[in-house]
Amino acid sequence: METPQRRRRHDGPRPTARHPDYRQLRHPFAPQPVFSDDRVAAMHEAALAVLENHGIKVLLPEAVALYARAGARVDGDMVRLGRDIVADALALAPGSIRLHAANPARTLTLEPGALTFMAGGGAPNCTDLRRGRRPGTQADYEEQLKLVQGFDAIHYTGPTVESQDIDPALRHLAVTRAQLTLTDKVPFVYARGTAQAEDAFAMIAQARGLTDLTGDARCYTVINSNSPRQLDVPMSQGLIDFARWGQPSIVTPFCLMGAMAPITVAGALVLQHAEALAGITLAQLARAGAPVLYGSFASNVDMKSGAPAFGTPAHLQATLGAGQLARHIGLPWRSGAGSAGNSADAQAAQEAVMGLWGSMLAQSTMIVHSAGWLEGGLTFGYEKFIIDMEAVQTLAELCTRPPQGDADLALDAIAEVPPGGHFFAAAHTMARYDSAFYEPLVADLRNHGQWMDGGAPLTQDRALAVWQQRLADYRIPDACAGIDAVLAPFIERRTREGGAPPLG
């Protein structure tokens, strides 16, 4: 029975509830190596030799001309880059990028040691327990933006799903408008031709009250080379366009070991590194000092089916090695998590968590496909997004060290509680219970009896309830007020003009 004296000890101000800040994260752990320093240097030299001796196929004549003017050996669309050209480009690429958001509190500094997350991106389909699997629509995309806006641990908006019900010539207008009117985070722009990119740049500038985007980075794109050793027309053009406008490109080969890349981790990293260096070089040739991120998305395929795999030991080893190569050249860099699972089940969750941990241990600046990715990127899952956010927020929590003052040693509490007692009612506990621990997003911590009494909901069922409630609670951010009206005349004019067909 509690005594009056003990009750009085607990009278007074209640503890302050937790309000974690996940907007500006720094890595809490030292980067972990998988290769020795001399092997990393050897991989870098091997990649330079690949570019110098074997070259890369570049399908855009303008890009070939830029390489040629820098002194590369050109034979048709084959470009062989001397290591001096690459070294000069790396010396120009900034090691830190300030990326401005509509809400200044969400502005990011991308540099070694910084940590940011992006949701799953690029899926043609989406799925949830209520509506099933389906081709993505603009309505789906806008719902997903609202979910992304509600989680501070997701630092950018992105192409979570393709809006397949919008004409491709107009889709970029709808996608950009949605990002600018529904979220206050850093927006994504597809590299699908100069006309589409410039439309998006103009919309972002208008939404921010600017004449144009020159001078500040305010959006980003992802550039994927066609492994092995090829830069196609849209990707080459994207590197040039975004460099000239001063907007960051994330230069990311997609190297699947045993398919589009050598079957060994080291061999895949050599190819990835060569392709990334070629793209980074092209950006610097288009505009010296252009912001770029080194990109890595290397994993293995299932050698029985040829299907891509994620969260595997080879995926993690490649991620760790990519981090070493990024640090070797001194650039911020992007990794990828993801899952090959077909539903939001244990396999999909395990693969995503392992990919996230590999990226954390490799000190990735930007972890892409952190939440919601299914089927190797073919589907964005609503329940999967919520389940993955539990893992993302757990990692974000680790970026804040636990309190380490004298009071946190809890000597008074240890003295207060007798042997065999408990700390539930200790003064030390009562002063901290509302803010001591992370509150789970979807995990169910009830005991079995309580869980049964509550209907025995499985993780996917709980995740369904969470995303539905999140959508119901969504409110337009203050920074988005009035933006729709600002953009309407431009969108109406460009729609009348037919928009801009994507570059093939």
Secondary structure as GFF3:
##gff-version 3
##sequence-region A 1 504
A	DSSP	alpha_helix	4	10	.	.	.	ID=ss1
A	DSSP	beta_strand	25	26	.	.	.	ID=ss2
A	DSSP	alpha_helix	37	49	.	.	.	ID=ss3
A	DSSP	pi_helix	50	54	.	.	.	ID=ss4
A	DSSP	beta_strand	56	58	.	.	.	ID=ss5
A	DSSP	alpha_helix	61	69	.	.	.	ID=ss6
A	DSSP	beta_strand	73	75	.	.	.	ID=ss7
A	DSSP	beta_strand	78	80	.	.	.	ID=ss8
A	DSSP	alpha_helix	83	92	.	.	.	ID=ss9
A	DSSP	beta_strand	97	99	.	.	.	ID=ss10
A	DSSP	three_ten_helix	104	106	.	.	.	ID=ss11
A	DSSP	beta_strand	108	110	.	.	.	ID=ss12
A	DSSP	beta_strand	114	117	.	.	.	ID=ss13
A	DSSP	beta_strand	125	127	.	.	.	ID=ss14
A	DSSP	beta_strand	134	135	.	.	.	ID=ss15
A	DSSP	alpha_helix	138	149	.	.	.	ID=ss16
A	DSSP	alpha_helix	168	182	.	.	.	ID=ss17
A	DSSP	alpha_helix	194	207	.	.	.	ID=ss18
A	DSSP	beta_strand	221	223	.	.	.	ID=ss19
A	DSSP	beta_strand	230	231	.	.	.	ID=ss20
A	DSSP	alpha_helix	233	244	.	.	.	ID=ss21
A	DSSP	beta_strand	249	251	.	.	.	ID=ss22
A	DSSP	beta_strand	256	257	.	.	.	ID=ss23
A	DSSP	alpha_helix	265	286	.	.	.	ID=ss24
A	DSSP	beta_strand	292	295	.	.	.	ID=ss25
A	DSSP	beta_strand	299	300	.	.	.	ID=ss26
A	DSSP	alpha_helix	313	329	.	.	.	ID=ss27
A	DSSP	beta_strand	333	336	.	.	.	ID=ss28
A	DSSP	alpha_helix	346	361	.	.	.	ID=ss29
A	DSSP	beta_strand	366	368	.	.	.	ID=ss30
A	DSSP	beta_strand	373	374	.	.	.	ID=ss31
A	DSSP	three_ten_helix	375	377	.	.	.	ID=ss32
A	DSSP	beta_strand	379	381	.	.	.	ID=ss33
A	DSSP	alpha_helix	382	397	.	.	.	ID=ss34
A	DSSP	three_ten_helix	406	409	.	.	.	ID=ss35
A	DSSP	alpha_helix	411	416	.	.	.	ID=ss36
A	DSSP	alpha_helix	427	430	.	.	.	ID=ss37
A	DSSP	alpha_helix	448	453	.	.	.	ID=ss38
A	DSSP	alpha_helix	459	473	.	.	.	ID=ss39
A	DSSP	three_ten_helix	478	480	.	.	.	ID=ss40
A	DSSP	alpha_helix	483	496	.	.	.	ID=ss41
###
